Amino acid sequence: MVIEEFGKAKEEWFTKLLGLTHGIPSHDTFGDVFAASDTEQFSECFSSWVTDLADLTEGEIIVIDGKCLRLSLDSASKKAAIYMVSAWSQHNSLVLGQVKHSEETRYFVSSLNANDRNMLEHAVRAHWSIENNLHWVLDNAFDEDSNRARKGYSAANLAIIRRLALNLIKKEKTLKVGVKTKRLKAGWSNDYLLQIIGAI
C-alpha cells in the first residue's frame, strides 16, 4: 500500500512530528482501520473541520453532485460500486461535506426566484464547477478511479481523506502550480507538507 511506503520513507519525520513509538503501521493495519472506521462519523468530523475553512457569503452557490468510485465494485461479495455525493462550495473551491450512497438519483432543487433568469443561468454554469474542479481533479491528481479499496468502509473513508487533502491543498496559495504538483512537492518536502497541513 502506498500509504505504508510513504510512511516508511518519512518515518523519522513522522516520529518527530507525532511521537510514534512503534514505527509506521503495516499495510494490513492501515487497511483494517479504513475498513472498520464508521464513515458517517468520519464525514461529520470532516464537515465540522471544514466550517473553519469556508467563508460562505450571500448568493454563494453550493453544488451537490455524486461521483461513482468505480473500482469499489466487488462482484465476488455482490457489493455494488458506491457513490460519494459531495457538497461543493463554488466560491471557496472547497468540499463542504459528503455522504456515501450504492445507487444514482438526480434531483434539481433551488430556492432561487424562478423569474430571475440571470441568477438561474449563473447557478447552472456554477454547477459544472464540481465536475471541473472536484471530480476531474480527484481522477487526474488523485487517480481516484483506480483505487481498489473495497473492504468494509475503506472505499468511502479513503474518498473522504482524498477530499480532505484536496481542501488543504486548495487553501495553500503560496505555490502557483496545479494540485498534482503540490501533492508531489508535499511528498518531497517536509517543510511544504507542514505548510499545507497548517502546522507552520
Buried (B, 14 or more C-beta within 10 A) or exposed (E): BEBBEEBEEBEEEBEEBEEBEEEBBEEEEBBBBBBEBEBEEBBEEBBEEBEEBBEEEEEEBBBBBBBBBBBBBBEEEEBEBBBBBBBBBBBBBBBBBBBBBEEEEEEEEEEEEEEEEEBBEBBEEBBEBBBEBBBEBBBEBBEBBEBEBBBBBBBBBBBBBBBBBBBBBBBBEEBEEEBBEBBBBBEEEBEBBBBBEEEE
